[in-house]
């Protein structure tokens, strides 16, 4: 509906949720028409304890999405309401995201 009406949008995807809603070909089609960004691999929340867990979730989510779309991930969604911390923001930057946004996610 967005495409039909000439509207833009950005969709943040996670591996654990996407397969139940979008196939890989659907994700590629979405990425051709709209912005797509990563969230995490398994959607544990951005306050997952420990730098190793955060790094794994953030980098894993980006690698999964890049593997499907064939394009670098430049956007990462951080949950709102203060549910992020400095360590999470640093992990996002280290993973390669150019921009982290505070957005609502499912």
N, C-alpha and C positions, 0 to 999 in steps of 0.2 A: 504494500500500500504506500509506503514511503517513496519507493522508486517511481511508482505510477504518478505520484503527485509532485515529483521533482524535489523531494525533501531529503536532507542529509541526516545521517545518524551514525553513531558509533556503538558497536556491540562488543561487550567484554565476555570472553568465553573461557570456560574451564573444561578440562578433559572429562572430569567425572560427571558433569551435567550435560554437556553438549551431545554425547552419543544418544541420549534419550530424546533429544529434540531436533538435532541436525546431523545429517550424514556428512562425511568429509567433502563430498561434492557440493553439498549445500553450504558448507562453510566457505569453500572456495568461491562459490557464486556470490555469497554475501560479501566476501572480501573484495570482489571485483567492483561492487556497486557502492559499498559503504566502508567506513573505517572499522577495523577490528583491532581489538587490543586484548592483552592477556589479563588474567586476574591471579590465579594460582593454579597448580595442577589439580589438586583434590578439594579445593575450597574449604580449608580448615579455618579460615579467618586470618587476618593479617597480623594478629598478635600471637601467632604460634610461638611458643617459647623456643629460645635457642637459635643462634645464628645459623647453624647447620641446617635445621629444619626450614627456616625461612629461605635460605639460599636455595635449597632443594625445591621447595614449592614454587618460588618465584621463577627461577631459571628453568625448572621443568615445565611450567606453564607456557613460558615463552618458546622453549624449544619445541614443544608439542604443536603450538599454533604455527610456528615458522615451518615446521615439517609438512604441515597440510597446505599452507598458502604459498610456500616458496618465497615469501617476502619477510624481511626483518620486522620484528615487532617493535614499535616505537612508543606504544601506549600501554600503560599498566594501571588498573583500577585499584585504588586503596579504599577500603571501606570508610565511611564517614563516622561522625560522632566521636572522634578521638580514639578510634579503635586501631590506630596506627602509632608507631613510635619511630624514634630516630633510627634505630637498628633496621627496621623494615624499609624505611626510605633509602638507607644506604645499600641494602641488599637489592632493591629495585635498580638503583643506579649501576651497581656492579654487574647486574645481569644484562645490562645493555639498554634498558628502556630509556628513551630520551625524555619522556614526560610521564609523570605519575599524576593521576587525577583522583580527587576524592569524589567517588560516585556511589550510588546505591547499587547493590548487586543482589541477585536472588538468594 
